[in-house]
Amino acid sequence: QVQLVESGGGLVQTGGTLRLSCAASGMISKINAMGWYRQAPGKERELVAVMTNGGVENYADSVKGRCLISRDRADTVSLRINSLKPEDTAVYYCYADDGWGYLEVWGQGTRVTVFS
């Protein structure tokens, strides 16, 4: 199987920059895509950004233009969000899948609070 461990998060000021990292271990050869989801209080979990091994990226409309996802290696994924807003406050989850529906793995989540 695959395990995901996130780092980063915490308290960030409005207008600041968020940086999150995630490292996969285990059967990383099965991974096709890695990315980030988030869940704000009282809301459903939503996609933030995802990138496939082939470099195809997908961003949520709410972060387009101020978000960058990167994968320096096949077993890592990083996220940077600039110009943070209070509505970016959420628990952020690292995510990985195999593209076939057989593997879907989530990290434990890291809390991000954007304050004024």
NORUR-V931649 format. One record per residue. N is the residue number from 1. RES is the residue in one small letter. SS is DSSP state (h for helix, s for strand, l for the rest). OMEGA is omega in whole degrees, 0 to 359 (none if undefined). D_CENTER is the distance of its C-alpha to the mean C-alpha in Angstrom with 2 decimals. Layout:
n: (N & N)
res: (RES & RES)
ss: (SS & SS)
omega: (OMEGA & OMEGA)
d_center: (D_CENTER & D_CENTER)
//
This chain:
n: (1 & 2 & 3 & 4 & 5 & 6 & 7 & 8 & 9 & 10 & 11 & 12 & 13 & 14 & 15 & 16 & 17 & 18 & 19 & 20 & 21 & 22 & 23 & 24 & 25 & 26 & 27 & 28 & 29 & 30 & 31 & 32 & 33 & 34 & 35 & 36 & 37 & 38 & 39 & 40 & 41 & 42 & 43 & 44 & 45 & 46 & 47 & 48 & 49 & 50 & 51 & 52 & 53 & 54 & 55 & 56 & 57 & 58 & 59 & 60 & 61 & 62 & 63 & 64 & 65 & 66 & 67 & 68 & 69 & 70 & 71 & 72 & 73 & 74 & 75 & 76 & 77 & 78 & 79 & 80 & 81 & 82 & 83 & 84 & 85 & 86 & 87 & 88 & 89 & 90 & 91 & 92 & 93 & 94 & 95 & 96 & 97 & 98 & 99 & 100 & 101 & 102 & 103 & 104 & 105 & 106 & 107 & 108 & 109 & 110 & 111 & 112 & 113 & 114 & 115 & 116)
res: (q & v & q & l & v & e & s & g & g & g & l & v & q & t & g & g & t & l & r & l & s & c & a & a & s & g & m & i & s & k & i & n & a & m & g & w & y & r & q & a & p & g & k & e & r & e & l & v & a & v & m & t & n & g & g & v & e & n & y & a & d & s & v & k & g & r & c & l & i & s & r & d & r & a & d & t & v & s & l & r & i & n & s & l & k & p & e & d & t & a & v & y & y & c & y & a & d & d & g & w & g & y & l & e & v & w & g & q & g & t & r & v & t & v & f & s)
ss: (l & s & s & s & s & s & s & s & l & s & s & s & s & l & l & l & l & s & s & s & s & s & s & s & s & s & l & h & h & h & l & l & s & s & s & s & s & s & s & l & l & l & l & l & l & s & s & s & s & s & s & s & l & l & l & l & s & s & s & l & l & l & l & l & l & l & s & s & s & s & l & l & l & l & l & s & s & s & s & s & s & l & l & l & l & h & h & h & l & s & s & s & s & s & s & s & s & l & l & l & l & l & l & s & s & s & l & l & l & s & s & s & s & s & s & l)
omega: (181 & 175 & 181 & 178 & 182 & 171 & 183 & 181 & 182 & 182 & 179 & 183 & 175 & 182 & 181 & 184 & 177 & 175 & 178 & 176 & 180 & 179 & 178 & 174 & 182 & 185 & 186 & 178 & 179 & 186 & 172 & 182 & 172 & 180 & 184 & 170 & 175 & 178 & 178 & 180 & 177 & 182 & 178 & 177 & 182 & 177 & 170 & 180 & 178 & 178 & 177 & 176 & 180 & 177 & 178 & 183 & 174 & 182 & 171 & 179 & 185 & 181 & 181 & 179 & 179 & 183 & 176 & 174 & 180 & 177 & 181 & 177 & 182 & 184 & 178 & 173 & 179 & 181 & 173 & 176 & 178 & 175 & 185 & 179 & 178 & 180 & 172 & 177 & 183 & 166 & 182 & 183 & 171 & 187 & 174 & 174 & 182 & 180 & 182 & 181 & 180 & 182 & 175 & 187 & 180 & 170 & 184 & 180 & 176 & 186 & 176 & 178 & 178 & 184 & 180 & none)
d_center: (19.48 & 16.03 & 14.50 & 11.08 & 11.22 & 8.82 & 10.54 & 10.81 & 10.92 & 14.34 & 16.68 & 16.32 & 19.10 & 19.16 & 19.09 & 17.32 & 14.25 & 10.99 & 9.72 & 7.16 & 7.81 & 7.80 & 11.11 & 12.59 & 16.26 & 18.95 & 19.58 & 17.02 & 19.48 & 18.50 & 14.91 & 14.78 & 11.25 & 7.84 & 4.53 & 2.07 & 5.26 & 7.44 & 11.10 & 13.67 & 17.08 & 19.24 & 16.85 & 15.24 & 11.65 & 10.36 & 8.14 & 6.37 & 6.23 & 7.21 & 9.82 & 12.79 & 15.04 & 17.35 & 15.20 & 14.87 & 12.12 & 11.44 & 10.42 & 11.26 & 14.64 & 13.88 & 11.84 & 13.82 & 15.86 & 14.03 & 10.56 & 10.14 & 7.89 & 9.98 & 11.14 & 14.25 & 15.09 & 14.71 & 13.37 & 10.67 & 7.50 & 7.01 & 5.89 & 9.03 & 10.26 & 14.05 & 16.69 & 14.97 & 16.68 & 17.54 & 15.86 & 12.40 & 13.36 & 11.44 & 10.00 & 6.23 & 5.69 & 4.65 & 6.71 & 9.63 & 12.83 & 16.15 & 16.79 & 19.87 & 18.91 & 20.12 & 16.96 & 13.93 & 12.26 & 10.03 & 9.48 & 11.64 & 9.37 & 9.79 & 11.75 & 11.70 & 15.09 & 16.27 & 20.06 & 22.94)
//
